[in-house]
Amino acid sequence: MKRKIAPIDSARMVETIYGCKWSLTVYHLISMGINRPGEMVRKTEGLTTKVLNVCLKKNTEFGILERISYNEIPPRVEYVVTPFGERFLRILEDLEQLQKDINQDLA
């Protein structure tokens, strides 16, 4: 029997997302209908534009979020969760539930 190893890309994705302390906050904001970067920064204490842009870029590269640019003046950009992102977010919700179960078992 061969040694079982974690899938490299998905494991790296989960690690990167949990390593970014703002990704989960961004997902929550988008679920509340706040999908423009400027509004995200205004609604979240401690979040800077620079950090948000790095977070959004990572999530876009992974295919979790999609960046939509509107050809308007002033320019408008919004982020939405992709179909793949919906699947990924369900996995994160399962991980949160697993942690709650672990915490209950330890209590």
Rosetta constraint file for C-alpha pairs under 8 A:
AtomPair CA 6 CA 11 HARMONIC 6.46 0.50
AtomPair CA 7 CA 11 HARMONIC 5.86 0.50
AtomPair CA 8 CA 12 HARMONIC 6.07 0.50
AtomPair CA 9 CA 13 HARMONIC 6.14 0.50
AtomPair CA 10 CA 14 HARMONIC 6.23 0.50
AtomPair CA 11 CA 15 HARMONIC 6.12 0.50
AtomPair CA 12 CA 16 HARMONIC 5.96 0.50
AtomPair CA 13 CA 17 HARMONIC 6.10 0.50
AtomPair CA 13 CA 62 HARMONIC 7.17 0.50
AtomPair CA 14 CA 18 HARMONIC 6.09 0.50
AtomPair CA 15 CA 19 HARMONIC 5.77 0.50
AtomPair CA 16 CA 20 HARMONIC 6.23 0.50
AtomPair CA 17 CA 21 HARMONIC 7.83 0.50
AtomPair CA 17 CA 23 HARMONIC 6.03 0.50
AtomPair CA 17 CA 24 HARMONIC 7.79 0.50
AtomPair CA 17 CA 59 HARMONIC 7.84 0.50
AtomPair CA 18 CA 23 HARMONIC 7.30 0.50
AtomPair CA 18 CA 24 HARMONIC 7.74 0.50
AtomPair CA 20 CA 55 HARMONIC 7.03 0.50
AtomPair CA 21 CA 25 HARMONIC 7.84 0.50
AtomPair CA 22 CA 26 HARMONIC 6.17 0.50
AtomPair CA 22 CA 47 HARMONIC 7.76 0.50
AtomPair CA 22 CA 52 HARMONIC 7.48 0.50
AtomPair CA 22 CA 55 HARMONIC 6.98 0.50
AtomPair CA 23 CA 27 HARMONIC 6.32 0.50
AtomPair CA 23 CA 55 HARMONIC 6.31 0.50
AtomPair CA 23 CA 56 HARMONIC 7.94 0.50
AtomPair CA 23 CA 59 HARMONIC 7.92 0.50
AtomPair CA 24 CA 28 HARMONIC 6.27 0.50
AtomPair CA 25 CA 29 HARMONIC 6.18 0.50
AtomPair CA 26 CA 30 HARMONIC 6.19 0.50
AtomPair CA 26 CA 40 HARMONIC 7.51 0.50
AtomPair CA 27 CA 31 HARMONIC 6.16 0.50
AtomPair CA 28 CA 32 HARMONIC 6.37 0.50
AtomPair CA 29 CA 33 HARMONIC 6.53 0.50
AtomPair CA 29 CA 34 HARMONIC 5.13 0.50
AtomPair CA 29 CA 35 HARMONIC 6.92 0.50
AtomPair CA 29 CA 40 HARMONIC 6.90 0.50
AtomPair CA 30 CA 34 HARMONIC 4.91 0.50
AtomPair CA 30 CA 35 HARMONIC 5.05 0.50
AtomPair CA 30 CA 79 HARMONIC 7.60 0.50
AtomPair CA 30 CA 80 HARMONIC 6.97 0.50
AtomPair CA 30 CA 81 HARMONIC 7.80 0.50
AtomPair CA 34 CA 39 HARMONIC 6.68 0.50
AtomPair CA 34 CA 40 HARMONIC 6.42 0.50
AtomPair CA 35 CA 39 HARMONIC 7.45 0.50
AtomPair CA 35 CA 40 HARMONIC 7.01 0.50
AtomPair CA 35 CA 78 HARMONIC 5.24 0.50
AtomPair CA 35 CA 79 HARMONIC 5.21 0.50
AtomPair CA 35 CA 80 HARMONIC 6.76 0.50
AtomPair CA 36 CA 40 HARMONIC 6.25 0.50
AtomPair CA 36 CA 76 HARMONIC 7.88 0.50
AtomPair CA 36 CA 77 HARMONIC 6.12 0.50
AtomPair CA 36 CA 78 HARMONIC 4.66 0.50
AtomPair CA 36 CA 79 HARMONIC 6.53 0.50
AtomPair CA 37 CA 41 HARMONIC 6.33 0.50
AtomPair CA 37 CA 49 HARMONIC 7.60 0.50
AtomPair CA 37 CA 52 HARMONIC 7.43 0.50
AtomPair CA 37 CA 53 HARMONIC 7.92 0.50
AtomPair CA 37 CA 77 HARMONIC 7.45 0.50
AtomPair CA 37 CA 78 HARMONIC 7.10 0.50
AtomPair CA 38 CA 42 HARMONIC 6.33 0.50
AtomPair CA 38 CA 49 HARMONIC 7.55 0.50
AtomPair CA 39 CA 43 HARMONIC 6.08 0.50
AtomPair CA 40 CA 44 HARMONIC 6.19 0.50
AtomPair CA 41 CA 45 HARMONIC 7.49 0.50
AtomPair CA 41 CA 47 HARMONIC 5.63 0.50
AtomPair CA 41 CA 48 HARMONIC 6.15 0.50
AtomPair CA 41 CA 49 HARMONIC 6.36 0.50
AtomPair CA 41 CA 52 HARMONIC 7.54 0.50
AtomPair CA 47 CA 51 HARMONIC 6.82 0.50
AtomPair CA 47 CA 52 HARMONIC 6.72 0.50
AtomPair CA 48 CA 52 HARMONIC 6.08 0.50
AtomPair CA 49 CA 53 HARMONIC 6.06 0.50
AtomPair CA 50 CA 54 HARMONIC 6.49 0.50
AtomPair CA 51 CA 55 HARMONIC 6.24 0.50
AtomPair CA 52 CA 56 HARMONIC 6.02 0.50
AtomPair CA 53 CA 57 HARMONIC 5.98 0.50
AtomPair CA 54 CA 58 HARMONIC 6.28 0.50
AtomPair CA 55 CA 59 HARMONIC 6.31 0.50
AtomPair CA 56 CA 60 HARMONIC 6.03 0.50
AtomPair CA 56 CA 65 HARMONIC 7.54 0.50
AtomPair CA 57 CA 61 HARMONIC 6.09 0.50
AtomPair CA 58 CA 62 HARMONIC 6.26 0.50
AtomPair CA 59 CA 63 HARMONIC 6.27 0.50
AtomPair CA 59 CA 64 HARMONIC 5.28 0.50
AtomPair CA 59 CA 65 HARMONIC 5.52 0.50
AtomPair CA 60 CA 64 HARMONIC 5.85 0.50
AtomPair CA 60 CA 65 HARMONIC 4.77 0.50
AtomPair CA 60 CA 66 HARMONIC 5.67 0.50
AtomPair CA 60 CA 67 HARMONIC 6.95 0.50
AtomPair CA 63 CA 82 HARMONIC 6.87 0.50
AtomPair CA 63 CA 84 HARMONIC 6.76 0.50
AtomPair CA 63 CA 85 HARMONIC 6.64 0.50
AtomPair CA 64 CA 81 HARMONIC 5.96 0.50
AtomPair CA 64 CA 82 HARMONIC 5.63 0.50
AtomPair CA 64 CA 83 HARMONIC 7.89 0.50
AtomPair CA 64 CA 84 HARMONIC 6.05 0.50
AtomPair CA 64 CA 85 HARMONIC 3.85 0.50
AtomPair CA 64 CA 86 HARMONIC 7.56 0.50
AtomPair CA 64 CA 88 HARMONIC 7.22 0.50
AtomPair CA 65 CA 79 HARMONIC 6.25 0.50
AtomPair CA 65 CA 80 HARMONIC 5.48 0.50
AtomPair CA 65 CA 81 HARMONIC 4.50 0.50
AtomPair CA 65 CA 82 HARMONIC 5.42 0.50
AtomPair CA 65 CA 85 HARMONIC 6.32 0.50
AtomPair CA 66 CA 79 HARMONIC 5.50 0.50
AtomPair CA 66 CA 80 HARMONIC 5.31 0.50
AtomPair CA 66 CA 81 HARMONIC 6.19 0.50
AtomPair CA 66 CA 82 HARMONIC 6.06 0.50
AtomPair CA 67 CA 77 HARMONIC 6.90 0.50
AtomPair CA 67 CA 78 HARMONIC 5.95 0.50
AtomPair CA 67 CA 79 HARMONIC 4.72 0.50
AtomPair CA 67 CA 80 HARMONIC 6.79 0.50
AtomPair CA 68 CA 77 HARMONIC 5.62 0.50
AtomPair CA 68 CA 78 HARMONIC 5.20 0.50
AtomPair CA 68 CA 79 HARMONIC 6.05 0.50
AtomPair CA 68 CA 80 HARMONIC 7.72 0.50
AtomPair CA 69 CA 75 HARMONIC 7.56 0.50
AtomPair CA 69 CA 76 HARMONIC 6.02 0.50
AtomPair CA 69 CA 77 HARMONIC 4.57 0.50
AtomPair CA 69 CA 78 HARMONIC 6.63 0.50
AtomPair CA 70 CA 75 HARMONIC 6.51 0.50
AtomPair CA 70 CA 76 HARMONIC 5.35 0.50
AtomPair CA 70 CA 77 HARMONIC 6.23 0.50
AtomPair CA 71 CA 75 HARMONIC 6.45 0.50
AtomPair CA 71 CA 76 HARMONIC 7.40 0.50
AtomPair CA 72 CA 76 HARMONIC 6.50 0.50
AtomPair CA 81 CA 85 HARMONIC 5.41 0.50
AtomPair CA 81 CA 86 HARMONIC 6.44 0.50
AtomPair CA 82 CA 86 HARMONIC 6.28 0.50
AtomPair CA 83 CA 87 HARMONIC 6.68 0.50
AtomPair CA 84 CA 88 HARMONIC 6.26 0.50
AtomPair CA 85 CA 89 HARMONIC 5.97 0.50
AtomPair CA 86 CA 90 HARMONIC 6.37 0.50
AtomPair CA 87 CA 91 HARMONIC 6.61 0.50
AtomPair CA 88 CA 92 HARMONIC 6.48 0.50
AtomPair CA 89 CA 93 HARMONIC 6.19 0.50
AtomPair CA 90 CA 94 HARMONIC 6.23 0.50
AtomPair CA 91 CA 95 HARMONIC 6.28 0.50
AtomPair CA 92 CA 96 HARMONIC 6.25 0.50
AtomPair CA 93 CA 97 HARMONIC 6.27 0.50
AtomPair CA 94 CA 98 HARMONIC 6.11 0.50
AtomPair CA 95 CA 99 HARMONIC 6.25 0.50
AtomPair CA 96 CA 100 HARMONIC 6.34 0.50
AtomPair CA 97 CA 101 HARMONIC 6.20 0.50
AtomPair CA 98 CA 102 HARMONIC 6.19 0.50
AtomPair CA 99 CA 103 HARMONIC 6.10 0.50
AtomPair CA 100 CA 104 HARMONIC 6.21 0.50
AtomPair CA 101 CA 105 HARMONIC 6.25 0.50
AtomPair CA 102 CA 106 HARMONIC 6.26 0.50
AtomPair CA 103 CA 107 HARMONIC 6.23 0.50
